[in-house]
Amino acid sequence: KKLFKERLKAERTINGIGQVEFSKKLGVSQAAVAKWETGDREPSFDILIKLCEFFGVSSDYLLGIKDENFLMQGIATLAWLARNDMRTLPVIASVASNPSH
């Protein structure tokens, strides 16, 4: 519970968005966001999904189950590939741009 409130506030702050603007984007009250960030309340499952989509992180990261967020894992993987095997980058780019195949 402690990690969630800390990570939520950190992600919001990193993205340079205030509680009021953030609450409007999520369709909730500013008081709800404040309560999540203080640990007084927890968001619903539907709102948790919106939070993860908004920040581009996994629920495991936001909830404190895992320490690395999804975006950073992807960046680290691409950096490793760029250093070690450039031949795979076009394949990854093709899959990423057309995930239904």
GUBA-41819 format. One line per 4 residues: their letters; for each residue x, y, z of C-alpha. Coordinates in steps of 0.5 Angstrom, whole numbers, always signed. Example, Ala and Ser with C-alpha at 12.3 -4.5 7.8 and 13.67 -1.06 7.14 Angstrom:
BEGIN
as	+25,-9,+16  +27,-2,+14
This chain:
BEGIN
kklf	+0,+0,+0  +6,+5,+2  +9,+4,-5  +3,+5,-9
kerl	+2,+12,-6  +9,+14,-7  +9,+11,-14  +3,+14,-16
kaer	+5,+21,-14  +12,+20,-17  +9,+18,-23  +4,+24,-23
ting	+10,+29,-21  +15,+26,-26  +10,+27,-32  +9,+35,-29
igqv	+1,+34,-28  -2,+37,-22  -7,+33,-18  -13,+38,-21
efsk	-11,+37,-28  -10,+29,-27  -16,+28,-23  -20,+31,-29
klgv	-16,+27,-34  -19,+21,-30  -26,+23,-29  -25,+23,-21
sqaa	-25,+29,-16  -18,+32,-14  -20,+29,-7  -20,+22,-9
vakw	-13,+23,-12  -10,+26,-6  -13,+21,-2  -10,+16,-6
etgd	-3,+19,-5  -4,+20,+2  -6,+12,+3  -13,+14,+6
reps	-16,+11,+0  -15,+6,-6  -17,+7,-13  -22,+2,-16
fdil	-20,-4,-21  -22,+0,-27  -18,+7,-25  -12,+3,-23
iklc	-12,+0,-31  -13,+8,-33  -7,+10,-28  -3,+4,-31
effg	-5,+6,-39  -4,+14,-37  +3,+13,-34  +5,+7,-39
vssd	+7,+3,-33  +5,-4,-31  +0,-5,-25  +6,-10,-22
yllg	+10,-4,-22  +5,+1,-19  +2,-3,-14  +10,-5,-11
ikde	+10,-12,-14  +16,-11,-18  +21,-5,-18  +22,-4,-25
nflm	+17,-1,-29  +14,-3,-36  +17,+3,-40  +24,+2,-37
qgia	+24,-5,-38  +23,-4,-46  +28,+1,-46  +33,-3,-43
tlaw	+32,-9,-47  +32,-4,-54  +39,-1,-51  +42,-8,-50
larn	+40,-10,-57  +43,-4,-60  +49,-6,-57  +49,-13,-58
dmrt	+45,-15,-64  +43,-10,-69  +40,-15,-74  +34,-16,-69
lpvi	+32,-9,-68  +28,-9,-75  +24,-15,-73  +22,-12,-66
asva	+20,-6,-70  +16,-10,-74  +12,-13,-69  +11,-7,-65
snps	+8,-3,-70  +3,-9,-72  +2,-13,-66  -4,-17,-68
h	+0,-21,-73
